[in-house]
Amino acid sequence: MRLGSYYDGNGALRACALARESTLLDLAAADESLPTELLTVVNHLADLAPRIEQLIGQTPADACVPLETVQLGPPFQPGKIIGIGLNYRDHAAETGQALPDFPTVFAKFPNAVTGPSEPIRLPASSAQVDYEGELGAVIGRRSRAVPQSEALAVVAGYVIVNDVSARDVQNRTSQWTLGKSFDSFAPIGPFLVTADEIPDPQRLALAVRVNGELVQDSTTANMVFSVAELVCLLSEIITLEPGDLITTGTPGGVGAARVPPLFLHDGDVVEVAIERLGMLRNPVTAALGVS
């Protein structure tokens, strides 16, 4: 299933499923017992999935919304956003760093989350805003100390993430969180694709384009730590909750490592595509009130 959220006429987000290529099924409109927020669906996905699948098959007309008439928002609001740095072999190489023996973990705050077509807003305090296309793994049930052999079973599904980063702010200290957490610095979507549709998250092509130019071109097979390893290692320390988002790292080709560097500017468009998940397409704009 492909689950998401769209903005209704009042600007509120409503949980939906992709019923056909260009048709959304409003879940609560199709069955008033279903939640209006996708995070609640994620919390109870095992129980709700059969009913949602049934409704997708029926596609009741009074609950269907043409995709082209609405704007998708972020599929859900994560509780925790756990970022992983230097998790692709080619990205570690381009930064001149050795492959890590343990995941490099940082946090992004939830205020950074934005939708799959909404603008990335350039902050006045940074001149080095960079793109990072990533696979995001969404936790589906409360988990602690999960064995690696069972780790993928606690993943509800996957989303595309652009881990936008203000490099000059990020590199001021050894801690990366501030440079990663400006408003709009975490576009996610376009849908949460449930884990049953992605049996092997380590076999997905990933590509990023800026203004149509291919700048990142890789596969999740190049990760240093797989999704299963990350869930296992993180859950030894952190209790993972439904709706927590693990952004699993970015491949080589980031703007800061290019010669000359390629940072984002007002008017740019960043596209992040991952096989079987779709594409984010976010315009880049100056922050409100900034010329």
N, C-alpha and C positions, 0 to 999 in steps of 0.2 A: 504493500500500500504506500501511497504518497499522501502524507498528511501535512497540512499547513494552516495558515491563518490569512484571512483577507480583511481589509478595512470595509466596514459597512458604511451606510450613508451618514452615520453620526461620528465616524472616525474611530469606532470601537473595533477591536480585532475579534473575529469569529472563527472558530475552528472549522476546518473543511477537509475534504479529501478530494483528490483528483479522480473524478469519475470517468471522464474520457479526456482525450488530448486537450480539448479546449473548454471543458466543463468542470466546474467545482460543485461538490455536494456539500451544502451547509449542514453540518452534522446535527445541530440542535433543531434546525428547521425540519429535518427529515425525521427526527425522533426526539421529542422534547425531553426524554430521559437522558439524552447524551449531553455532555458538558459543552459550554460555549467557549471554553479555554482549552487549548491543545495541551498545556502542561498537565491538566487534570486527566486528559486522555492518556498521556504518557504514563502517569501514575497508575493507571488501571488498564493498560493496553492489553494484557493477556485476557482479561475478562471482556473488554469492549470490542476487540478485533473481530470476532465472528459476526457481531451485529453490524459493525461498520462495513464489513465485506458484503454482507447481505444487502445493505442499503445501496452500496455502490453498484451491485448487480441490478437492483431495481431502478435506480436513478429516478426517484419520484420528481416529477416536473416542478412541483411547487417548492422544492428545496434545491433546485439546480440554479447555478449562477454562471453565466458566460464569463470565462476567464478574462476575455479582452475588455470587459466592462468594469473590472475592479482592479485594485492594486493589492498585490500580496505584501503582507508585512512579515516580520520575522516569525517563523513557525511557532515559536514559544519563547518565553523568557527564562533563560537558564538560572538555576540557583547559584551554582559555582561554574566559573569558566577556568579550566585548568590548562594552561598552555605548556607546550613542550618545545624546547629550543634545540637546535643542532641535531635534529632527528633524521636527516637525510644525509647520506654519505657525500653527495655532491655539494650540498650546502655547507657542511663542515669543511670540506676541502677549499671552497671558494673564500671562506673566512679565515683560512690558515690555521684552523684548530683541529686537534686530534679528535677522533671519535670518542664520545663520552662512554664511560664505564657504567654510568647510572644516568637516567633521564635528567636533563636540565629542565627544571620545572619553574614556571612563573604563573602569576595570576593576571587575568583581565577582569575588570569590574563589569557588572551587568549593564551599567549605563552605556557601555560601548556598543551594545547590540543594536542593529538596525536591519532593515529588510533587504531582500534580494535585488531591488531596483532603486532603493532610496540613496540619497547622496552621501558620499564620504565628505565630511566637512573639514577643511584644512584649518588647523588652529593657528592663531596669530603667533604663538610662541614656538613654532617649529618651521624650519625651512627644508626639512629632510623627511618628508612623509613617504613611506615605502609600502609596497604591496607584499603580501605573502599568501599564496593560495594553499589551502590546507583541507584535509579530510577531518571532519568533526564526528566524534563518536558520542552518542547520547545515551546516558545511563537510563535503564528501564526499571530497575528495582533497587531497594536499599541493599548495599553490599559492603562487606568488610572482609578482608583477608581472603580474597577469591583466588582459588588455584588457577594457574594459567590455563589448564585444560578445560576449565569451566568459564573462563572470563568472557568469551564472546556471548555466552548465554545471558549475561546481565546487560548487554547492549540492546536498547530498544530499536535503534536505527542510526542512520548516518545523514549528515548534512554537509554542504559545502560551507567553508569559512574563509573569509579574507581577514587574516590577522594583520590588519593595518598597523604600522609602527612608525612613530616619530623617532628616527634614529638619533638625532641630536639630543633629545630628551632622554631616550632610553640609555644612551651611553654616558650620561653624566655620572652615574653611579653603577655599582655592581648589581643593583636591583633593577629589573626591567619594567616593573608594573606601571609606573606613571607613563612611560613612553608608549605603552600598549593600550592605555585605558581612556584616551580622549573619547568624548561623545562621537558616535558613528564609526568607531574604529573596529567594529566586529560585524560586518555584514554576514548574515547567515541565511540559508535556504537553498533553493527556492521552496523545497519541501523536505520534510523528514521522510526518508525512504526507509521503511521498516527492514529490520535485519534479515528477515526471511528472503528478501530480494537481493541481498548482498552476502552470499554464503562465504566469500573470501575477500575481506577488505584489503588484503595485500596484493590484489591483482586489478587495480583500478588506474587507468591513465588519468593524468592531471595536467592541465595546461592553463596558463595565464597569458592574456593579451592586454596590452596597454595601447589604446588607440589603434587597435587592429594588429599591432606588432606582437608576434609570439616572443615572450620573455621568459617563461618557465615551461618546460616540457619534460615530464618525467612520469614515474609510476610509483604507486605506494609500495611496490616491491623493494624500493630503494631505502625504505625506512631502516634505521638502526634498531629501534625497538618497535615491534609490531603492536597493533591495537591490543591483542591479548596480553602481551607482556606489559603494556602500560597499565591496563586495568588491574592486572595482578599486582604490580609494583606499587601503584598509587593506593590501592585498597588496603595494603599492609599498614598504611599510615593515616589515610583519610577515609572516613566513612563516606562512600559515594551514595548520593540520593537520586531518585528519579528526576530527570530533567537536568542533571549536571552534564556539562559539555566538556569533553576533552578535545582540544585542538592539537592534532598529532604531529605538527611540524611542517615545514615547508622545504621544497627541493631547491636546488641551485637556480640562480638566475635573478635573485632579488636585486632591487635597484641599487642598494648601497654597495654591492660587490661588482657592479658593472663598470667598465672603463669607456667613457666617463660615466659617473653615477647617473642613474635614472630615477629621479624623484617625481612625485605627483604634483601636478599644477592644476589650477582652476581651469575647467573645460575638458580635462582628460576623461576618459572612460576606461574602467578596469573590468575585464571579463575573466571570471574564474570558472573553469569547466572541469568536472570530474565525471568520468565514465559512469553511466547508469544513474547519476544523481542529478544531472542537469547543468545549469549555469547561473551564476550571479552576474549581473551587469549593472555596475554602479557608476554613475557620473561623479565627478570630483568637483566640489564647489568651495569657494571661500566661505569661512564661517560667517554667520549672521553679524552684520555690522563691521565686517573687515573688508577694506577695499583692496 
